[in-house]
Amino acid sequence: MNDPFVTMTLSLSGLTGLGMIVGGGLAGWRGWLQLKRTELDRATLPTAANPAGAPAGARIEIADLRERIRKLEAIAAGVEL
């Protein structure tokens, strides 16, 4: 077991295996980061064209604003509420 070629072969094999494990972990980490970026992109605030994609709090706020606008338009038109 004192042969330098055996020691070198075992060391290089271990280093290669460690490199493969680290490479696989890095690929998994990048995939996880991409997943989180995709989740954040989907959680954007809704537009007027897509109010259904909004979180519940944003939908309630939009409905409240619409109600206020309706009341202001009725006041402007002279209609009693």
C-alpha positions as CSV (number, residue, x, y, z in Angstrom):
1,M,0.0,0.0,0.0
2,N,3.1,2.2,0.1
3,D,3.2,2.4,-3.7
4,P,2.9,6.0,-4.8
5,F,0.8,5.1,-7.9
6,V,-1.9,3.5,-5.7
7,T,-2.0,6.5,-3.4
8,M,-2.2,8.9,-6.4
9,T,-5.0,6.8,-8.1
10,L,-7.0,6.7,-4.9
11,S,-6.6,10.4,-4.3
12,L,-7.6,11.3,-7.8
13,S,-10.6,9.0,-7.7
14,G,-11.7,10.5,-4.4
15,L,-11.2,14.0,-5.8
16,T,-13.2,13.2,-9.0
17,G,-16.0,11.7,-6.9
18,L,-16.1,14.8,-4.7
19,G,-16.2,17.0,-7.8
20,M,-19.1,15.1,-9.2
21,I,-21.1,15.4,-6.0
22,V,-20.3,19.1,-5.8
23,G,-21.4,19.6,-9.4
24,G,-24.7,17.8,-8.8
25,G,-25.3,19.9,-5.8
26,L,-24.6,23.1,-7.7
27,A,-27.0,22.0,-10.5
28,G,-29.7,21.3,-7.9
29,W,-29.1,24.7,-6.2
30,R,-29.4,26.5,-9.5
31,G,-32.6,24.6,-10.3
32,W,-34.1,25.6,-6.9
33,L,-33.1,29.3,-7.4
34,Q,-34.8,29.2,-10.9
35,L,-37.9,27.7,-9.3
36,K,-38.1,30.5,-6.7
37,R,-37.6,33.1,-9.4
38,T,-40.5,31.6,-11.3
39,E,-42.7,31.7,-8.2
40,L,-41.8,35.3,-7.6
41,D,-42.6,36.2,-11.2
42,R,-46.0,34.6,-11.0
43,A,-46.8,36.4,-7.8
44,T,-46.8,39.9,-9.4
45,L,-49.6,42.3,-8.8
46,P,-52.6,41.9,-11.1
47,T,-53.4,44.3,-13.9
48,A,-56.8,45.5,-15.0
49,A,-56.8,42.8,-17.6
50,N,-56.0,40.0,-15.1
51,P,-57.5,40.7,-11.7
52,A,-58.1,37.0,-11.0
53,G,-54.4,36.4,-10.6
54,A,-54.2,38.7,-7.6
55,P,-53.8,37.7,-4.0
56,A,-57.0,37.9,-1.9
57,G,-56.0,41.2,-0.2
58,A,-55.3,42.9,-3.5
59,R,-58.7,41.7,-4.9
60,I,-60.5,43.2,-1.9
61,E,-58.6,46.4,-2.3
62,I,-59.5,46.6,-6.0
63,A,-63.2,45.9,-5.2
64,D,-63.1,48.7,-2.6
65,L,-61.6,51.1,-5.1
66,R,-64.2,50.2,-7.7
67,E,-67.0,50.8,-5.2
68,R,-65.6,54.2,-4.3
69,I,-65.4,55.2,-7.9
70,R,-69.0,54.1,-8.5
71,K,-70.1,56.2,-5.6
72,L,-68.2,59.2,-6.8
73,E,-69.6,58.9,-10.3
74,A,-73.1,58.7,-8.8
75,I,-72.5,61.8,-6.8
76,A,-71.2,63.6,-9.9
77,A,-74.2,62.5,-11.9
78,G,-76.5,63.9,-9.1
79,V,-78.0,60.5,-8.2
80,E,-79.1,59.9,-4.6
81,L,-77.6,56.8,-3.0
